[in-house]
Amino acid sequence: MSGHEMTRGVLIRDLILFQIKLVLDSLKGIALFQASIVAAVIDVIFMPITRGRLFYSVLRFSERVDLWLNLYGASEGAQDDADGLFGTSRAGAPTFLGKLEQVVREKEREFVRSGFRRARNAA
């Protein structure tokens, strides 16, 4: 656990991130529901040729999306870290949260550097 307490802002940010991930997961489910039916019907019609290839391709794609979305992956220990989900994830990891954290951290650094430049130029 870090030496700082979690702020309301971190909790609200994590709530928003979780809601975005839930929406993305729902959209994935709706799209893949339809895609899997179409793929299975095509595979059934052309069974000797396709051997279920289309249907199982949809399943593999779904698994890759699940791994990228990592819906609950960073939740373990987040309540004990002052930075919440960002404190338990890895910036730059090949997940939605990892990529988002990387972008946020880079923007924070740019903001800090530009603030130092403005302060130095004003002095």
N, C-alpha and C positions, 0 to 999 in steps of 0.2 A: 504494500500500500504506500502511496506517495504521502508526503508530509502535508499536503493541502487537501482541503475538503472540496467535494464536488459542488459546483455552483448550479443555480437554477438554469442558467444559460446552457450549460453542458447537458443537463437533463432534457431540456427542450430541444436542443440540437439532436440528441440521440433519439428522441421521440419522432422528430421529423424524418430522420434517416430511416428509422424502422418503418414508418408509414410509407415512405417511398419504396423501400424494399418489398413491403407487402403488396403495394400496387403493381410493381413489376412482376412479382410472383403470380399475382392474379391474372395479369395480362398474358403471361407465359402459359398459364393453365388454360385459359380460354383458347388461345391460338393453337396450343398443342392438342387440346381435346379434338378440335376439328381436323387438324393435320393428321393425327393418328388414325382417325376414322377413314379419311380419304386414302391414306397410305395403305391401311389394312385392306380396304376394298380393292384397290388396285392390285395388291399382292395376292389376294384371294382369286381374282379374275385371271391373273397371269402366273398362278402358283408354280408351275414347273420351272418357269424362267426366273422369276424374281426371288423365290425361296424366302419370302418375308423381308427382303432387303430394305424396302422403303420403310416399312413399319419399324424395324429395328434401328434404322437410321434416325428416325424421329425420336426414339428412346435415347439413343446416344447423344443427340443434340440436346435433349431435355436434361440429361445428366450433366453435360458441360455447362448449361445455363445455371443449373442448381449449384454447381461447384463455384461458379463465378459469383452468383448472388449471395451465397453463403449466408442465408437468412438469419441464422442464430449463432453463427460461428464466433463472433467476438463478444458474445454476451457473458461468457464465463469470466467472472472477476471484474466485470465492468463497474459494478456498484462499489467496488473497493478501490477504484482508481479515480483520481480527481479529474482525469480527462475522459472518463466514461468509455464509450466504444472505441474512440481513437486511442485510448491508453492501452487497450488490450488487443488492438489490431496492429498490423505492420504496414506502415506507409509504403506504397509501391507494390504490395502483394497482388497477385493476379486475381483479385476479387473486387467486387463493386466497392466495398468499403475501403480496401487498400488503395485503389486508384483514386477514389474521392479524397481520402486522407492525404495522399501525395499532392494532389492539386491544392487542397486547402493549406497544407504546410508551405508549399512554394509561394502561394499568394501571401501568407503571413510574413514570410521572409522578405518578399518584395516590398510589402507595406512597411516593415520595420526599416529596411534599407532606405526607402524613399523618405521616411520620416527623419532619419539621421541626416540625409543629404539636405533636406529643407532646413533642419535645425543648424547644420553647419553653414549653409549659405546665408542664413539670417544673422549669424553671429559676426 
